[in-house]
Amino acid sequence: MKEDLIFKYCGIFIALILLLGFISNVIPKKYQPLHKINNNKIKKREAFTVETSPASIRQNISDQITELSDYLAIYSYKNNYEDLIIELDKWCDLQLLSILIKGKIGAESYSSEAGTDIRSYNSLIDFKANLNKSMAFLDKN
């Protein structure tokens, strides 16, 4: 009887040691970031490198704008660009009319061809809006 009691206490003691060992290993790993923050051990680092700083990105975009403006020579070819946009606008209007007179849109039953025509029609409408924005851009320059 005494031996059973000794084995019981030894078993409980060993179980407690194992439980404390497990807890001492798990808890610090789980809460390690919080511990580092509280002790100011987390290294502070720059949010941007020299290559990715907002100033360098802005400068890169500015350089690209300058290069593209030089390539397009808007001041020299402004009239040609405006004429091109006007012709594209006329072409777009004719394409829109062409889609409408096919008779597929608004037909009694919906077909995949009608869906294709509707998507084409909507894309052309978006294209016309973008042409107008391009013309407004040319007018500003």
Steps between C-alpha positions, in 0.01 A plus 500: 500500500782738584673411174186581302480839671870570426456403131188718483685805638802431277270478196329827590838666559636381162177610326529847657864534392411399144202740500714789629769422241241497223343827618838670537583409137164587342410827670821694420483395132135595470543843659851574374403796273317667789801443722731655241276804462485555873878481531565711186696216344327517161729661247364811341543510125432752231168462326657576161831433337666759282361330187143479631463828683210719389747764382688257276177351363369850425828590329487182292145579386599859426790378287269267309251782440778722363627222274150423368420869447820543301420190294142612422598862426146618574573861406620397155235238423202627700283555192582152370409343834171694511416390145577138596267521801224657287530221242498233772188660648324484161610138455368418845160658424476295180591181688231572759242551227615184328448296816153645551378433146603133516182451697649259753465739795143518623394189313228289657737239638840563647786327319874484551540709184279770653714488814812542291344796318396662828852465639645642177253788510586581863873478426459744213307740726791483750744552213311815391516635855875441504537674164325803650742493795792483259367798307459694825860415589622629164296818544672567833847463347 
